[in-house]
Amino acid sequence: MFIAPRTDRKQLWLALLLSSLGVLLLLALMLWDQSRPVPMHDLHLAEGEKLRCVSYAPYHRPGQTPLQPETRIEREQIATDLAALAEITNCIRLYSVSQGLEQVPELARNAGLKVLLGAWIGYDKTMNAAELERALALANANTDVVRGLIVGNEVLLRRERTEDEMRELIRHAKTHAKVPVTYADVWEFWTRHDSLAAELDFITVHILPFWEDEPVDIDRALEHVAATREHVGQHFAGKPILIGETGWPSAGRQREESKPSRVNQARYIREFVHRAHAEDWDYNLIEAIDQPWKRALEGTVGGYWGMLEASELAPKFPFSGPVAERETLFGPIGGALLGGVLGFLLSATGRRTYCLRVSALSLTGAMGGLVAVLHWEHAHLAYRNALEWSVLGTVAALAGLLPLVLTRWFGEPVPCTRRATRILWHADRLRTKAASIGMLRGLLLFAAAVAALLLWVDPRYRDFPVLLYLAPAVVLGVTGWWRNGTTHAERLCAAVLLFSALARWSSEPANPQAIAWALTGAALALPVLLVRPHQHDQA
């Protein structure tokens, strides 16, 4: 339990004060950087010129997902979406013609848009045949709108059909289609299965620097796309090339040096479109509107490739002028102030109130309030369903309780007058408070160990949960050195947490998110693993 001489307590409060102050300063620096407008290349299109094509999926409203077969998008929503998209592009790309998307060609005509029509090809052969027939009928009935028919999207990448099976489907489409026919896949799979090119009118290749096996930094992203485009053009000399997907996400997990952000998304889109128009590349950007449902498949980052926000269809960034990652600091500043005031009020009570203790707990409260606001912002981006909100929300609540419990630690007045009675009463209170902190610590260590293990073994689509565990890491990373009597279960959780966090960092050592997670895990785990009971504390 937590029992320390008064001199040790002063060292504890000083350590807590300095740790909380250090984290506050680092977060303040991060927020300043996010609020700083970043100059970048302005995108100036010729008068009347727009983006050549963008991927469109209508599943951007709450609860909408193509993963539920009964989903159907209403005509009015599609018409509203296309009216907004007609302001920025001349063309939209579809990936399916079911769930209401069969209405798109007619509505696109009304909006003045062309369509790259897609037939979704997957595992189920019967569904594939039905989907392809619907797409053929729709394309042939709307040849004035449909630019081309895309038979399958990344089917070979997902290994849902073989090359020969795709060749059979493409030949069937070529025989019956009145529009050009193509197939879409990532560039590596095109070069591995290049015999399919002979069956097609043009090649549709996906070039996504963020998703490369070796992720590409934003500074090198455009040159990577240009080099890949040239390589594909040479490999399929004589065939027209469409860059069928390219873009950058605005939020989510960083992959090594590839950072999702609003600033990086704006920079990539502006620079790519400028280069594409200058070199006359045919292209389609992914994507038109954020798709929250994709988080179920690709993690947080999958939901935020759109140029328009999901709720109001508002542009996420302008095409000219500087762009800042964060438009306001009111939320974080308010959280820090509220947490600091709450920490001060709870700690500055009783007859044994010390300036160092109050200062340390006020700064801890401010740090906890700031982290809570930042985590709330992240939760709205990342949490996908009621289960995640309930489980991770419970962990966040436990993390928020730590500073509150700490403010009452050694802080209450001692009302007894007789020395023996006072000592017994005070010891009993210490045991109660130590038990409260010990229980919170055990629960948080278990949750953090599970999160670290999952992130280590299955990292591609999982966010680093730094904000969820940062406040506990500061509090327990300091007070843990004054705690005795750790259990075997706590030590096991701490060992798993430390090993998994360091193993994850070792796989992407240049990733700031991985570094922050390794430090967070170490702060939580090391006191549990290294501190030993002192003789005078054992009873």
C-alpha positions as CSV (number, residue, x, y, z in Angstrom):
1,M,0.0,0.0,0.0
2,F,1.0,3.7,-0.2
3,I,2.8,4.7,3.0
4,A,5.7,7.2,2.9
5,P,7.5,9.4,5.3
6,R,6.8,13.1,5.0
7,T,10.2,13.8,3.3
8,D,9.4,11.1,0.8
9,R,6.0,12.7,0.2
10,K,7.6,16.0,-0.7
11,Q,9.7,14.2,-3.2
12,L,6.6,12.5,-4.5
13,W,4.7,15.8,-5.0
14,L,7.7,17.4,-6.6
15,A,8.1,14.5,-9.0
16,L,4.3,14.6,-9.8
17,L,4.5,18.4,-10.3
18,L,7.4,18.1,-12.7
19,S,5.9,15.2,-14.6
20,S,2.5,16.8,-15.1
21,L,4.2,20.1,-16.1
22,G,6.4,18.3,-18.6
23,V,3.4,16.5,-20.2
24,L,1.4,19.8,-20.3
25,L,4.2,21.6,-22.1
26,L,4.5,18.8,-24.6
27,L,0.8,18.8,-25.3
28,A,0.8,22.6,-25.5
29,L,3.6,22.4,-28.1
30,M,1.6,19.8,-30.1
31,L,-1.5,22.0,-30.0
32,W,0.4,25.1,-31.0
33,D,1.8,23.1,-34.0
34,Q,-1.7,21.9,-34.9
35,S,-3.2,25.4,-34.8
36,R,-0.4,26.9,-37.0
37,P,-1.5,27.6,-40.6
38,V,0.8,25.7,-42.9
39,P,1.6,27.3,-46.3
40,M,1.4,24.9,-49.3
41,H,0.9,24.8,-53.0
42,D,-2.4,26.5,-54.1
43,L,-4.5,24.6,-56.6
44,H,-5.6,26.9,-59.4
45,L,-7.7,25.1,-61.9
46,A,-8.6,26.7,-65.2
47,E,-11.9,28.4,-65.5
48,G,-14.6,25.8,-65.7
49,E,-12.1,23.0,-64.8
50,K,-12.8,20.6,-61.9
51,L,-11.4,17.5,-60.4
52,R,-11.6,14.8,-63.1
53,C,-13.2,12.1,-61.0
54,V,-13.8,11.1,-57.4
55,S,-14.9,7.9,-55.7
56,Y,-18.5,8.1,-54.5
57,A,-20.2,5.9,-51.9
58,P,-23.4,7.1,-50.2
59,Y,-22.9,5.4,-46.8
60,H,-21.9,8.4,-44.8
61,R,-24.9,9.0,-42.6
62,P,-25.1,7.4,-39.1
63,G,-25.8,3.7,-39.3
64,Q,-25.4,3.4,-43.1
65,T,-23.1,0.5,-44.2
66,P,-22.9,-1.7,-47.3
67,L,-22.0,-4.6,-45.0
68,Q,-25.7,-5.0,-44.1
69,P,-27.5,-6.5,-47.1
70,E,-30.8,-4.8,-46.3
71,T,-29.2,-1.3,-46.6
72,R,-30.8,0.8,-49.2
73,I,-29.9,4.5,-49.9
74,E,-32.8,6.8,-50.8
75,R,-33.0,8.7,-54.0
76,E,-33.2,12.1,-52.2
77,Q,-29.9,11.5,-50.4
78,I,-28.1,10.5,-53.5
79,A,-29.4,13.6,-55.3
80,T,-28.2,15.8,-52.5
81,D,-24.8,14.1,-52.5
82,L,-24.3,14.5,-56.3
83,A,-25.4,18.1,-56.2
84,A,-22.6,18.8,-53.7
85,L,-20.1,16.8,-55.7
86,A,-21.0,18.5,-59.0
87,E,-19.4,21.7,-57.4
88,I,-15.9,20.1,-57.4
89,T,-15.8,17.3,-60.0
90,N,-17.0,16.2,-63.4
91,C,-17.2,12.5,-62.7
92,I,-17.8,10.0,-59.9
93,R,-16.7,6.4,-59.6
94,L,-19.0,3.7,-58.2
95,Y,-18.0,0.3,-56.8
96,S,-21.4,-1.4,-56.9
97,V,-24.8,-1.1,-58.5
98,S,-26.9,-2.4,-55.6
99,Q,-28.5,-0.9,-52.4
100,G,-29.9,2.1,-54.3
101,L,-26.8,2.8,-56.4
102,E,-28.6,1.8,-59.5
103,Q,-30.2,5.2,-59.3
104,V,-26.9,7.0,-59.7
105,P,-26.6,7.2,-63.6
106,E,-30.0,8.9,-63.9
107,L,-29.3,11.4,-61.1
108,A,-25.7,12.0,-62.3
109,R,-27.1,13.0,-65.7
110,N,-29.3,15.6,-63.9
111,A,-26.3,16.9,-62.0
112,G,-24.1,17.0,-65.1
113,L,-21.8,14.3,-64.0
114,K,-20.2,11.3,-65.8
115,V,-19.9,7.9,-64.1
116,L,-17.3,5.2,-63.9
117,L,-19.7,2.3,-63.1
118,G,-18.4,-0.5,-60.9
119,A,-19.6,-4.1,-60.6
120,W,-18.6,-5.6,-57.2
121,I,-17.0,-9.0,-57.5
122,G,-16.4,-11.1,-54.4
123,Y,-16.5,-14.7,-53.1
124,D,-20.1,-15.5,-54.1
125,K,-20.3,-16.6,-57.8
126,T,-24.1,-16.3,-57.9
127,M,-24.0,-12.7,-56.5
128,N,-21.2,-11.9,-58.9
129,A,-23.2,-12.9,-61.9
130,A,-26.3,-11.0,-60.8
131,E,-24.2,-7.9,-60.0
132,L,-22.4,-8.0,-63.4
133,E,-25.7,-8.3,-65.3
134,R,-27.2,-5.4,-63.5
135,A,-24.1,-3.3,-64.2
136,L,-24.2,-4.2,-67.9
137,A,-27.8,-3.4,-68.2
138,L,-27.3,0.0,-66.4
139,A,-24.2,0.9,-68.5
140,N,-25.8,0.0,-71.8
141,A,-28.9,2.0,-70.9
142,N,-26.9,5.1,-70.0
143,T,-24.0,5.3,-72.5
144,D,-24.2,9.1,-72.5
145,V,-23.3,9.1,-68.8
146,V,-21.2,6.0,-68.2
147,R,-17.6,6.5,-69.1
148,G,-16.6,2.9,-68.5
149,L,-17.5,-0.3,-66.7
150,I,-15.1,-1.5,-64.0
151,V,-15.4,-5.2,-63.5
152,G,-14.2,-5.8,-59.9
153,N,-12.2,-3.8,-57.5
154,E,-9.0,-5.3,-55.9
155,V,-10.4,-8.8,-56.3
156,L,-7.0,-10.3,-56.9
157,L,-5.5,-8.4,-53.9
158,R,-8.3,-9.8,-51.7
159,R,-7.8,-13.3,-53.3
160,E,-11.5,-13.7,-53.7
161,R,-11.2,-14.8,-57.4
162,T,-8.4,-16.2,-59.5
163,E,-6.9,-14.5,-62.5
164,D,-8.6,-17.0,-64.8
165,E,-11.9,-16.4,-63.2
166,M,-11.5,-12.6,-63.6
167,R,-10.6,-13.1,-67.2
168,E,-13.8,-15.0,-67.8
169,L,-15.9,-12.3,-66.2
170,I,-14.1,-9.6,-68.1
171,R,-14.6,-11.4,-71.4
172,H,-18.3,-11.7,-70.7
173,A,-18.5,-8.0,-70.0
174,K,-16.6,-7.1,-73.1
175,T,-18.9,-9.2,-75.2
176,H,-22.1,-7.5,-73.9
177,A,-21.0,-3.9,-72.9
178,K,-21.5,-0.8,-75.1
179,V,-19.0,1.1,-73.0
180,P,-15.2,0.6,-72.4
181,V,-14.4,-2.2,-69.9
182,T,-11.6,-2.2,-67.3
183,Y,-10.5,-3.9,-64.0
184,A,-9.1,-2.1,-61.0
185,D,-6.4,-3.2,-58.6
186,V,-3.2,-2.0,-56.9
187,W,-0.3,-1.5,-59.1
188,E,1.8,-4.4,-57.8
189,F,-1.0,-6.9,-58.6
190,W,-1.4,-5.4,-62.1
191,T,2.2,-6.1,-62.9
192,R,1.9,-9.7,-61.4
193,H,-1.3,-10.4,-63.5
194,D,-0.4,-8.4,-66.6
195,S,-2.0,-10.9,-69.0
196,L,-5.4,-9.5,-68.1
197,A,-4.5,-6.2,-69.9
198,A,-5.1,-7.8,-73.3
199,E,-8.8,-8.2,-72.4
200,L,-9.4,-4.6,-71.4
201,D,-9.9,-1.2,-73.0
202,F,-7.8,0.6,-70.4
203,I,-5.9,-0.2,-67.2
204,T,-7.2,1.1,-63.8
205,V,-4.4,1.1,-61.3
206,H,-4.5,2.1,-57.6
207,I,-1.5,4.1,-56.3
208,L,-1.8,4.8,-52.6
209,P,1.5,6.0,-50.9
210,F,0.0,5.7,-47.4
211,W,-1.0,2.0,-47.9
212,E,2.3,0.8,-49.5
213,D,4.0,-2.1,-47.8
214,E,6.7,0.4,-47.1
215,P,4.7,3.5,-46.3
216,V,5.7,6.7,-48.1
217,D,6.2,10.0,-46.3
218,I,4.1,12.9,-47.5
219,D,7.3,14.7,-48.6
220,R,8.0,11.9,-51.1
221,A,4.4,10.8,-51.9
222,L,4.0,12.7,-55.2
223,E,7.3,11.5,-56.6
224,H,6.3,7.9,-55.6
225,V,3.1,8.3,-57.5
226,A,4.8,9.8,-60.6
227,A,7.4,7.0,-60.7
228,T,4.8,4.3,-60.2
229,R,2.6,5.8,-62.9
230,E,5.6,5.9,-65.3
231,H,6.5,2.3,-64.4
232,V,2.9,1.1,-65.1
233,G,2.8,3.1,-68.3
234,Q,5.9,1.4,-69.6
235,H,4.8,-2.0,-68.5
236,F,1.5,-1.7,-70.3
237,A,2.8,0.4,-73.2
238,G,0.0,1.2,-75.7
239,K,-2.8,0.9,-73.1
240,P,-4.5,4.0,-71.6
241,I,-3.9,4.3,-67.9
242,L,-6.4,5.5,-65.3
243,I,-5.1,6.1,-61.8
244,G,-8.3,4.6,-60.3
245,E,-7.5,5.5,-56.6
246,T,-5.1,7.9,-55.0
247,G,-5.5,10.1,-52.0
248,W,-4.5,10.7,-48.4
249,P,-6.3,10.2,-45.1
250,S,-7.0,13.1,-42.7
251,A,-7.2,11.1,-39.4
252,G,-6.1,7.8,-37.9
253,R,-3.1,5.7,-37.1
254,Q,0.3,6.8,-38.4
255,R,2.1,4.2,-40.4
256,E,5.8,4.6,-39.8
257,E,6.5,8.1,-41.4
258,S,3.1,8.3,-43.2
259,K,1.0,10.6,-41.1
260,P,-2.8,11.0,-41.6
261,S,-3.8,14.6,-41.1
262,R,-5.9,17.3,-42.5
263,V,-2.8,19.3,-43.5
264,N,-1.2,16.3,-45.3
265,Q,-4.5,15.5,-47.0
266,A,-4.8,19.0,-48.3
267,R,-1.2,19.1,-49.4
268,Y,-1.4,15.8,-51.2
269,I,-4.6,16.5,-53.1
270,R,-3.4,20.0,-54.2
271,E,0.0,18.8,-55.3
272,F,-1.3,15.6,-57.0
273,V,-4.1,17.4,-59.0
274,H,-1.7,20.1,-60.1
275,R,0.8,17.5,-61.4
276,A,-1.9,15.3,-62.9
277,H,-3.4,18.2,-64.9
278,A,0.0,19.4,-66.0
279,E,1.0,15.9,-67.3
280,D,-2.5,15.0,-68.5
281,W,-3.0,12.0,-66.2
282,D,-6.4,10.5,-66.1
283,Y,-7.3,10.0,-62.4
284,N,-9.9,9.3,-59.8
285,L,-9.4,10.6,-56.2
286,I,-10.4,8.5,-53.2
287,E,-12.7,9.8,-52.1
288,A,-15.6,12.2,-52.2
289,I,-17.1,11.9,-48.7
290,D,-15.8,10.4,-45.5
291,Q,-17.1,6.9,-44.9
292,P,-17.4,6.1,-41.1
293,W,-18.5,2.5,-41.8
294,K,-15.0,1.7,-43.3
295,R,-13.6,2.0,-39.8
296,A,-15.0,-1.5,-39.2
297,L,-12.7,-2.9,-41.9
298,E,-9.7,-0.5,-41.8
299,G,-9.6,1.1,-38.4
300,T,-10.0,4.8,-37.8
301,V,-7.9,5.8,-40.8
302,G,-10.3,4.0,-43.2
303,G,-13.2,6.4,-42.5
304,Y,-11.4,9.6,-43.3
305,W,-10.2,9.7,-46.9
306,G,-13.0,12.0,-48.1
307,M,-12.7,15.6,-49.2
308,L,-16.1,16.4,-47.8
309,E,-17.2,15.7,-44.2
310,A,-19.8,13.0,-43.7
311,S,-22.3,15.0,-41.7
312,E,-22.7,18.3,-43.5
313,L,-20.9,17.6,-46.8
314,A,-18.6,20.6,-45.9
315,P,-15.2,20.7,-47.5
316,K,-12.5,19.6,-45.1
317,F,-9.9,22.0,-46.5
318,P,-9.8,24.8,-49.1
319,F,-7.9,24.5,-52.5
320,S,-5.9,27.6,-51.8
321,G,-4.3,29.3,-48.9
322,P,-2.6,27.9,-45.7
323,V,-4.3,25.0,-43.9
324,A,-4.2,24.4,-40.1
325,E,-4.8,21.0,-38.5
326,R,-6.9,22.5,-35.8
327,E,-9.2,25.6,-36.1
328,T,-9.8,26.3,-32.4
329,L,-8.1,25.6,-29.1
330,F,-11.2,26.4,-26.9
331,G,-11.9,22.8,-26.1
332,P,-8.4,21.8,-24.9
333,I,-7.8,25.1,-23.1
334,G,-11.2,24.8,-21.4
335,G,-10.5,21.2,-20.3
336,A,-7.1,22.1,-18.9
337,L,-8.6,25.1,-16.9
338,L,-11.5,23.0,-15.6
339,G,-9.2,20.2,-14.5
340,G,-6.8,22.5,-12.9
341,V,-9.5,24.3,-10.9
342,L,-11.0,21.0,-9.9
343,G,-7.7,19.7,-8.7
344,F,-7.0,22.9,-6.7
345,L,-10.4,22.8,-5.0
346,L,-10.2,19.2,-4.1
347,S,-6.6,19.4,-2.8
348,A,-6.7,22.7,-1.0
349,T,-8.8,21.4,1.9
350,G,-8.2,20.6,5.5
351,R,-5.7,21.7,8.0
352,R,-2.8,19.9,6.4
353,T,-2.7,21.6,3.1
354,Y,0.8,22.2,1.7
355,C,1.7,24.5,-1.2
356,L,3.8,21.8,-3.0
357,R,1.0,19.3,-2.8
358,V,-1.7,21.7,-4.0
359,S,0.5,22.8,-6.9
360,A,1.3,19.3,-8.0
361,L,-2.4,18.2,-7.9
362,S,-3.6,21.3,-9.6
363,L,-1.1,20.7,-12.5
364,T,-2.1,17.0,-12.5
365,G,-5.8,18.1,-12.8
366,A,-5.0,20.4,-15.6
367,M,-3.1,17.7,-17.4
368,G,-5.9,15.2,-16.9
369,G,-8.5,17.7,-18.1
370,L,-6.5,18.5,-21.3
371,V,-6.0,14.8,-22.0
372,A,-9.6,14.1,-21.4
373,V,-10.7,16.6,-24.0
374,L,-8.2,15.3,-26.5
375,H,-9.3,11.8,-25.9
376,W,-12.9,12.8,-26.3
377,E,-12.1,14.3,-29.7
378,H,-10.3,11.1,-30.7
379,A,-13.1,8.9,-29.5
380,H,-15.6,10.6,-31.8
381,L,-13.3,9.8,-34.7
382,A,-12.4,6.3,-33.7
383,Y,-15.1,4.5,-31.6
384,R,-17.3,2.5,-34.0
385,N,-20.1,1.0,-31.9
386,A,-21.8,0.8,-28.5
387,L,-19.4,-2.0,-27.4
388,E,-16.3,0.2,-27.9
389,W,-18.0,3.2,-26.4
390,S,-18.9,1.2,-23.3
391,V,-15.6,-0.7,-22.8
392,L,-13.2,2.1,-23.7
393,G,-15.5,4.6,-22.1
394,T,-15.2,2.6,-18.8
395,V,-11.4,2.6,-19.1
396,A,-11.5,6.4,-19.7
397,A,-13.7,6.8,-16.6
398,L,-11.2,4.8,-14.5
399,A,-8.4,6.9,-15.9
400,G,-10.3,10.1,-14.9
401,L,-10.8,8.8,-11.4
402,L,-7.1,8.6,-10.6
403,P,-6.4,12.3,-10.2
404,L,-9.5,12.7,-8.2
405,V,-8.5,9.9,-5.8
406,L,-5.0,11.3,-5.6
407,T,-6.3,14.7,-4.5
408,R,-7.7,13.1,-1.3
409,W,-4.5,11.2,-0.7
410,F,-2.8,12.5,2.5
411,G,-5.0,15.6,2.2
412,E,-7.8,15.2,4.7
413,P,-7.7,16.8,8.2
414,V,-7.0,14.6,11.2
415,P,-9.7,15.5,13.7
416,C,-8.6,13.2,16.5
417,T,-6.8,14.7,19.5
418,R,-5.4,11.6,21.2
419,R,-2.1,10.6,19.6
420,A,-2.8,6.8,19.6
421,T,-6.3,7.1,18.3
422,R,-5.1,9.6,15.7
423,I,-2.4,7.2,14.4
424,L,-4.8,4.3,14.1
425,W,-7.4,6.5,12.4
426,H,-4.9,7.9,10.0
427,A,-3.4,4.5,9.1
428,D,-6.9,3.1,8.4
429,R,-7.6,6.0,6.1
430,L,-4.3,5.4,4.3
431,R,-5.2,1.8,3.8
432,T,-8.6,2.7,2.3
433,K,-7.1,5.2,-0.1
434,A,-4.2,2.9,-1.0
435,A,-6.8,0.1,-1.8
436,S,-8.7,2.5,-4.0
437,I,-5.6,3.5,-6.0
438,G,-4.4,-0.1,-6.0
439,M,-7.7,-1.3,-7.5
440,L,-7.7,1.4,-10.2
441,R,-4.1,0.6,-11.0
442,G,-4.8,-3.1,-11.4
443,L,-7.7,-2.5,-13.7
444,L,-5.9,0.0,-15.8
445,L,-2.8,-2.3,-16.1
446,F,-4.9,-5.2,-17.2
447,A,-6.7,-3.0,-19.9
448,A,-3.4,-1.5,-21.1
449,A,-1.8,-4.9,-21.3
450,V,-4.6,-6.3,-23.4
451,A,-4.5,-3.2,-25.7
452,A,-0.7,-3.4,-26.1
453,L,-0.8,-7.1,-26.9
454,L,-3.5,-6.7,-29.6
455,L,-1.6,-3.7,-31.0
456,W,1.6,-5.7,-31.2
457,V,0.2,-8.8,-32.9
458,D,-2.4,-7.1,-35.1
459,P,-1.2,-3.5,-35.7
460,R,-2.3,-2.5,-39.2
461,Y,-5.7,-1.1,-38.4
462,R,-5.4,-0.4,-34.6
463,D,-4.8,3.1,-33.2
464,F,-2.1,3.8,-30.6
465,P,-4.2,4.3,-27.3
466,V,-1.8,6.9,-25.9
467,L,-4.5,9.4,-24.9
468,L,-6.5,6.7,-23.1
469,Y,-3.6,5.8,-20.8
470,L,-1.5,9.0,-20.7
471,A,-3.0,10.5,-17.5
472,P,-2.7,7.1,-15.6
473,A,0.9,6.8,-16.9
474,V,1.8,10.2,-15.4
475,V,0.0,9.5,-12.1
476,L,1.0,5.9,-11.6
477,G,4.4,6.4,-13.3
478,V,5.2,8.7,-10.4
479,T,3.2,7.4,-7.4
480,G,4.1,3.8,-8.3
481,W,7.7,4.3,-7.1
482,W,6.2,4.9,-3.6
483,R,3.9,1.9,-3.7
484,N,4.6,-1.5,-2.2
485,G,3.0,-4.9,-2.2
486,T,2.5,-5.4,-6.0
487,T,0.7,-8.6,-6.9
488,H,1.7,-11.3,-9.3
489,A,-1.2,-10.4,-11.5
490,E,0.0,-6.8,-11.7
491,R,3.5,-7.9,-12.5
492,L,2.3,-10.1,-15.3
493,C,0.2,-7.4,-16.8
494,A,3.1,-4.9,-16.5
495,A,5.5,-7.4,-18.2
496,V,3.1,-8.0,-21.1
497,L,2.5,-4.2,-21.4
498,L,6.1,-3.3,-21.5
499,F,7.2,-6.1,-23.8
500,S,4.3,-5.5,-26.3
501,A,4.8,-1.7,-26.3
502,L,8.5,-1.9,-26.9
503,A,8.0,-4.6,-29.5
504,R,5.6,-2.5,-31.4
505,W,7.9,0.5,-31.3
506,S,10.8,-1.6,-32.5
507,S,8.9,-2.4,-35.7
508,E,8.4,1.3,-36.6
509,P,11.0,3.3,-34.6
510,A,10.5,6.6,-36.5
511,N,6.8,6.7,-35.8
512,P,6.1,9.4,-33.1
513,Q,2.9,7.6,-32.1
514,A,4.8,4.4,-31.5
515,I,7.4,6.3,-29.5
516,A,4.7,7.9,-27.4
517,W,3.0,4.5,-26.8
518,A,6.3,2.9,-25.8
519,L,6.9,5.7,-23.2
520,T,3.4,5.5,-21.9
521,G,3.7,1.7,-21.5
522,A,7.0,2.0,-19.8
523,A,5.7,4.6,-17.3
524,L,2.9,2.3,-16.3
525,A,4.9,-0.9,-16.2
526,L,8.3,-0.1,-14.8
527,P,7.3,0.9,-11.2
528,V,5.4,-2.3,-10.9
529,L,8.3,-4.4,-12.2
530,L,11.2,-2.6,-10.4
531,V,9.9,-1.4,-7.0
532,R,10.5,-3.7,-4.1
533,P,8.9,-3.4,-0.6
534,H,10.8,-1.6,2.0
535,Q,11.3,-3.1,5.4
536,H,9.7,-0.3,7.3
537,D,6.6,-0.6,5.1
538,Q,5.9,-4.3,5.7
539,A,3.4,-5.2,8.4
